Amino acid sequence: SGHTDKLFGKTVVISGVFEKYSREEYKQMIERNGGKNTSSISAKTSFILAGANMGPSKYEKAQKLNIQIVNENEFLNMIE
């Protein structure tokens, strides 16, 4: 798919194990759509792209900071 700005200004953390694409492919999708990847969750995180087995500490931190957790299908719909 081409480049869009659907994720412009968004910072995304990828966590867990995915079925449809590899983490590397998801990173590329985020960047192609104008977003940024970061590995650690902070107040600046826009949302977390979460697969299976997301780390419990990451999940807790997301809850605490009230950060949206998005699954694969929701993410793919976002950038469609």
Secondary structure, DSSP 8 states (H G I E B T S, - for coil): -----TTTT-EEEEESB-SSS-HHHHHHHHHHTT-EE-SS--TT--EEEE-BT--HHHHHHHHHHT-EEE-HHHHHHHH-
